Amino acid sequence: MIRLCVSMSNIKRVKLNNPLDIVFMKSRADIWAAFVILGLLKMKDCIFCRIANGVEHAAVICETSELMVFADHNPIRESHVQIIPKDHIVCFEDLPKSLAGQIMFIGQKIAKAQKQIYGIERVGFIFSGHDVAHCHAHVVPLHDKDDITSRRFFASGDVRYAKRKFLAPFELAQACEKLRHALLHS
């Protein structure tokens, strides 16, 4: 059976009388559910949804009813894995707290196993979503301190350079104050 990429509770909850109703929706989950209802987002559009539904092959390590862990197809290091929610959730900040906790818990178990297998001191844990618009966490055994830094890309020659703007101390203070304010009012 193939599930929809957005949770059914969101699809059932969203009332869409007019396609323009999307403009007034506040929750990203509701917006994605509306896209599914309108036929604008389909499982075939997301590689991780296809993997979660068994349509696309992946080397699965373990799974629960809500999560799947599989080997990265282009690993930084051996046993570099990805953890995905089976439902289509685009951004990590939209994960329900319980699901985020499950991802962290399984990530910690994987990290301990990687440390035992490879005799390493550190493991990287990175939430991502820039290459595939489906929230996912990478768990990477760190054999070298540069494994998940930009220095790794400089060493490989795969670099696109953009001049970075450094913030003056007062600009940094302003940015921090904006973030504090947003956190207090969210």
HUHUCOR-V118517 format. One line per field, one symbol per residue. psi: psi as a letter, one per 30 degrees, with the letter a starting at -180 (. if undefined). Layout:
psi=???
This chain:
psi=kkllfkkeeeeeekjjfkfffeegkekeeeeeeeeeefgfkleffjeeeeeeggekkljkellafflkklkkfikelkgklkkkkeljkekfffkkeeeeeeeeeeeeeeeeeeeeefhlflkkjkklgfekikklkkjkkjelfgehlfeeeeefgikkkkkkkkkleeeeeeeeeeeeeeefg.
